[in-house]
Amino acid sequence: MSPDARLVADIGGTRARFALLDRTGSPGLVRILAVSDFPGPVEAIQTYLDEVGAPALQAAAIALAAPIHGEVVRLTNAAWSFSRDQLKSRLGLRRVLLLNDFTALALSLPHLGSADLRQVGAGTSVELAAKAVLGPGTGLGVSGVLFHRGCWLALSGEGGHCSLAPTDARESAILALAWRELGHVSAERLLSGSGLPLLNRLVAAVDGRREEPLSTAEIVSRALSRQDVQCQAVIETFCAMLGSMAGNLALTLGAQGGVYVGGGIIPRLGELFDHSPFRVRFEAKGRFGSYLAAIPTYVMLSPTPALLGAAHALAESEGYP
């Protein structure tokens, strides 16, 4: 182990992923811990370091499911709240780089290989064109990368909290119920792990079925079994709405380099996602349907791509090759 150990982390609302960079700058010794098991990131990092027998850290790049503005960071879908200075002083770090988790995920896109991706639908990536990424996990992350003056620049935003728009009468009825209950309905409210139980209830009400309270894992599992009509309808609606949002994102960024779908939910769906309305709805943009038909969409299969993105961000910030 290098005496100047550098850590990368990807901290979401449910899980925290950690790795140490090897001499080539690649993440290794990956461990995944539950966020709810720790009062904050320092305790989780110290537990990870104890597990892998690491020496004292010198630098860290930490990707977080939260807006990175100001000194104090608060996770959007978990209870952790901390400051950059706390991390530096308590862990004895020379340097701490904090970035949004989907900024890190976006930075991984140019470095993913074919084995890390599964294409859904047609389309061909345009070299060095903008790439977009979105992914439903505990929440809904959105980002992208643009190539400028020899390097890839990641966008840092909160696109998952944009207003969710219906595409047909059925979705209008679903959204009408959600608006009555929530006021503002962001995409994350329905297109995320935390939102699936609500979507289940709304779909049951609009389709006239008895609603059975289910967890996100139960909804996904029952849909995959193809023996639960209600859960299949929920996942089909989920994928259709996600496809519409992905098409909007592709148009907004001009993402002719492709649209990548990450997060913890979609890779689990496998062929159910591939045969869902996602791709049809992605292209269903009227006069710009042919524009979107040329853009490829990919499911991200790598289990820890944000760690790769964080590694590249740390290397650039420190001047490592």
Summary of the structure (lengths in Angstrom):
residues: 321
radius of gyration: 19.9
end to end distance: 18.6
largest distance: 62.6
contacts: 1110
relative contact order: 0.16
helix: 44%
strand: 23%
